[in-house]
Structures are given as C-alpha cells and as structure tokens.
Amino acid sequence: MKHEIVSETDMAHDVLGLDDGEIAPFVRKCLKDRSLSSLVSHLNNDLLFGTPAERESAEVALRRIGFI
C-alpha cells in the first residue's frame, strides 16, 4: 500500500500558490476547521530546521498569512 507523504514544504507551496485575494478566506477557513495552528507549526518547523530552500519558502508563506 502506497502512502502519500505531505511535507511541510508542500504546505508552504500551498500558501504561496494562493492569490492575494484568497489569503484572508484561506486563513478564515483554517481557523474554522482548526487547522491554522498545525499549518503554522509545520511552517515554523521548516523555518527553523529545513533546508535553505524550505526555510525561504516557509518564511514567505508565514509572511503571506500574517505571522511574520
């Protein structure tokens, strides 16, 4: 059985792929379904411990959703 592994970097790319007008609704959706904390936690993990590319993506993603 094959399992798809979603890395924290994929989360950053999901955030980076949003248009400017989609950011606020995305954050509201994450608040509503209680996934914002997990998202920010994964992005912070990449920012602190990821490769240079992962760190850069995580930083930009956190900035886009207003956490830096």
C-alpha positions in Angstrom: 0.0 0.0 0.0 1.5 3.3 -1.0 1.0 6.4 1.2 1.4 9.9 0.0 3.6 11.9 2.4 2.8 15.6 2.6 5.8 17.5 3.8 5.8 20.9 5.5 7.3 22.3 2.3 4.1 21.3 0.4 2.2 23.4 2.9 4.3 26.4 2.2 3.8 25.9 -1.6 0.0 25.6 -1.0 0.1 29.0 0.8 2.4 30.5 -1.8 0.1 29.4 -4.6 -2.8 31.4 -3.3 -3.7 34.7 -5.0 -3.7 37.8 -2.8 -7.5 37.8 -2.6 -7.5 34.2 -1.4 -5.3 34.7 1.7 -7.9 36.0 4.1 -10.6 33.4 3.2 -7.9 30.7 3.5 -6.9 31.9 7.0 -10.6 32.1 8.0 -11.2 28.5 6.7 -8.2 27.3 8.7 -9.5 29.0 11.8 -12.9 27.5 11.3 -11.6 23.9 10.8 -9.0 24.4 13.5 -6.0 23.6 11.2 -4.3 27.0 11.4 -2.2 26.0 14.4 -0.9 22.9 12.7 -0.2 24.8 9.5 1.8 27.5 11.3 3.6 24.8 13.4 4.7 23.0 10.2 5.9 26.2 8.6 7.8 27.2 11.8 9.4 23.7 11.8 10.6 24.3 8.2 11.8 27.8 9.0 13.9 26.5 11.9 15.1 23.1 10.7 14.6 22.9 6.9 17.0 23.2 4.1 17.7 26.7 2.9 15.0 26.4 0.2 12.5 25.1 2.7 13.4 28.0 5.1 12.9 30.6 2.4 9.5 29.1 1.3 8.3 28.8 4.9 9.3 32.4 5.7 7.5 33.8 2.7 4.4 31.6 3.5 4.3 32.8 7.1 4.6 36.5 5.9 1.7 35.9 3.4 -0.6 34.7 6.1 0.5 37.4 8.5 2.6 35.5 11.0 5.9 37.4 10.4 
